[in-house]
Amino acid sequence: MTLVRPPALEDFRRVVVKVGSALLVDRARGRLRHAWLAALAEDIADLHGRGVDVVVVSSGAVALGRTVLGLPPGTLRLEESQASAAVGQIALARYWTEALGHHDIVAGQVLVTPKDTEERRRYLNARATMQKLLEVRAVPVVNENDTVATAEIRYGDNDRLAARVATMIGADVLVLFSDIDGLYTAPPHSDPQARHLPVVERVTPEIEAMAGGPASELSRGGMRTKVEAAKIAASGGTHMVIADGRGKNPLRVVREGGRCTWFLSGSTPTAARKTWIAGSLEASGTLVVDAGAARALEGGASLLPVGVTAIEGSFAKGDTVLIRGPEGRILGRGLVAYDSADAAAIIGRSSREIAAASVQAGRTEMIHRDDLAMIGT
C-alpha cells in the first residue's frame, strides 16, 4: 500500500465523535464511567473553543437502563431492550448535559431512526435541526431511538448511524472510538504478525476481509461495522478515524498524533453531496426563476421564494426538482424545502411578506445552497 501521510484533526471544521457503550459504561457494574466522560467532555470543549462544530453519537442507553431495571446479563428480548432504552436514555441525556455544561456548552438530544436518514423529507428535518443546534454553538448528542426501533429496521450498531449522521451534516471527519487502536491486517490478539494500518486510502475487498466479528454484549458493533461505516463516510466526502478510546482524553490523543487508522475520502462533503443530487435522484418537478435569482444562484446563493416565478409538477418536501431560468435553460437541480402546494403559496414573496401572510412558512430558503447542484459547477 502507498504510504500516505494522515490528516491532522486540527485541519477540520466539523467533527463527529462516536462513543460506544463499552467505553461509556462500566461492564462489570453497568454504571457510567464518570471520570472518562468528564475527560472526553474536556477534549470536546477544547475543540469547541477553537470554533470547531462537534456532534456526538453516543450509545449507552440500553446498557444503563438494563442495570436500573435489574435485567440479567445476556441477550435482551426486543421489548426488554426498548424498556431499557426508555429508562437509560433519560440518564444518558443528563450525563451528557452535565459533562458538557461544566464547560458552558449546551447539549441537544437528537433521537433518530433509520428512516430519518433515508427518507428525504425526514432527512431534511433532522439535518436542519442539527444545523440549527450547531449554528447556536450547541453540541447535538445523537442516538438511535431504541425505544421505538424494531429488530427489523434498526441500524444494529451506532457505527453506521454515526457515518450517516456525519454525511448528513457534511462533517469533515468522523472519529470512531473503540477498544482497539485501528485496523490491522489480521486480529492482533491471535496473529503476532498482524500489521497496524495507519492510513487506508480506499476500502477494497482486501480491507473488508481484514475486519473481525462483533464485540461485547454491551456493543452491537465490531470492526466489520466500522469498515462499513468507513465506506458510508467516504462516499459522502467524510474522512474517518478508528482510535482506541479506553484511556482518558482520547480525542486529545488523536489530535496529538496518537496511533489510529485513518480512512480517507477522495472528495469533500459538499462536492459529494452535490454529485449525489446532480446525478442520483430523479426530478419530481420544476421551479422557474427570474433573472435576478438566476444570477444569485450562479454566484453560489440559495434559492429564495421571492425569486421563483412558477412551479411545474407535483412534488413533496425533500424531493429533487429542476431549476429553470427565465429563458427556459435548466440551471441546476436541488432538494426542495416545501411541497408543491405550499411552495405555490409563497413564490414571489419576500420573507417579510411570507411572515405577515397566513402562510405556514418552513425554511427561509426554497432550496438551500447546500442542497443545490448547478449545471457546470
Rosetta blueprint (number, residue, H / E / L):
1 M L
2 T L
3 L L
4 V L
5 R L
6 P L
7 P L
8 A L
9 L H
10 E H
11 D H
12 F L
13 R L
14 R E
15 V E
16 V E
17 V E
18 K E
19 V E
20 G L
21 S H
22 A H
23 L H
24 L H
25 V E
26 D E
27 R L
28 A L
29 R L
30 G L
31 R E
32 L E
33 R L
34 H H
35 A H
36 W H
37 L H
38 A H
39 A H
40 L H
41 A H
42 E H
43 D H
44 I H
45 A H
46 D H
47 L H
48 H H
49 G H
50 R L
51 G L
52 V L
53 D E
54 V E
55 V E
56 V E
57 V E
58 S E
59 S L
60 G L
61 A H
62 V H
63 A H
64 L H
65 G H
66 R H
67 T H
68 V H
69 L H
70 G L
71 L L
72 P L
73 P L
74 G L
75 T L
76 L L
77 R L
78 L H
79 E H
80 E H
81 S H
82 Q H
83 A H
84 S H
85 A H
86 A H
87 V H
88 G H
89 Q H
90 I H
91 A H
92 L H
93 A H
94 R H
95 Y H
96 W H
97 T H
98 E H
99 A H
100 L H
101 G H
102 H L
103 H L
104 D L
105 I L
106 V L
107 A E
108 G E
109 Q E
110 V E
111 L E
112 V E
113 T L
114 P H
115 K H
116 D H
117 T H
118 E H
119 E L
120 R H
121 R H
122 R H
123 Y H
124 L H
125 N H
126 A H
127 R H
128 A H
129 T H
130 M H
131 Q H
132 K H
133 L H
134 L H
135 E H
136 V L
137 R L
138 A L
139 V E
140 P E
141 V E
142 V E
143 N E
144 E E
145 N L
146 D L
147 T L
148 V L
149 A L
150 T L
151 A L
152 E L
153 I L
154 R L
155 Y L
156 G L
157 D L
158 N H
159 D H
160 R H
161 L H
162 A H
163 A H
164 R H
165 V H
166 A H
167 T H
168 M H
169 I L
170 G L
171 A L
172 D L
173 V E
174 L E
175 V E
176 L E
177 F E
178 S E
179 D L
180 I L
181 D L
182 G L
183 L E
184 Y E
185 T L
186 A L
187 P L
188 P L
189 H L
190 S L
191 D L
192 P L
193 Q L
194 A L
195 R L
196 H E
197 L E
198 P L
199 V E
200 V E
201 E L
202 R L
203 V L
204 T L
205 P H
206 E H
207 I H
208 E H
209 A H
210 M L
211 A L
212 G L
213 G L
214 P E
215 A L
216 S L
217 E L
218 L L
219 S L
220 R L
221 G L
222 G E
223 M H
224 R H
225 T H
226 K H
227 V H
228 E H
229 A H
230 A H
231 K H
232 I H
233 A H
234 A H
235 S H
236 G L
237 G L
238 T L
239 H E
240 M E
241 V E
242 I E
243 A E
244 D E
245 G L
246 R L
247 G L
248 K L
249 N L
250 P H
251 L H
252 R H
253 V H
254 V H
255 R H
256 E L
257 G L
258 G L
259 R L
260 C E
261 T E
262 W E
263 F E
264 L L
265 S L
266 G L
267 S L
268 T L
269 P H
270 T H
271 A H
272 A H
273 R H
274 K H
275 T H
276 W H
277 I H
278 A H
279 G H
280 S H
281 L L
282 E L
283 A E
284 S E
285 G E
286 T E
287 L E
288 V E
289 V E
290 D L
291 A H
292 G H
293 A H
294 A H
295 R H
296 A H
297 L H
298 E H
299 G L
300 G L
301 A L
302 S L
303 L E
304 L L
305 P H
306 V H
307 G H
308 V E
309 T E
310 A E
311 I E
312 E E
313 G E
314 S L
315 F L
316 A L
317 K L
318 G L
319 D L
320 T E
321 V E
322 L E
323 I E
324 R E
325 G L
326 P L
327 E L
328 G L
329 R L
330 I E
331 L E
332 G E
333 R E
334 G E
335 L E
336 V L
337 A L
338 Y L
339 D L
340 S H
341 A H
342 D H
343 A H
344 A H
345 A H
346 I H
347 I L
348 G L
349 R L
350 S L
351 S H
352 R H
353 E H
354 I H
355 A H
356 A H
357 A L
358 S L
359 V L
360 Q L
361 A L
362 G L
363 R L
364 T L
365 E L
366 M L
367 I E
368 H L
369 R H
370 D H
371 D H
372 L E
373 A E
374 M E
375 I L
376 G L
377 T L
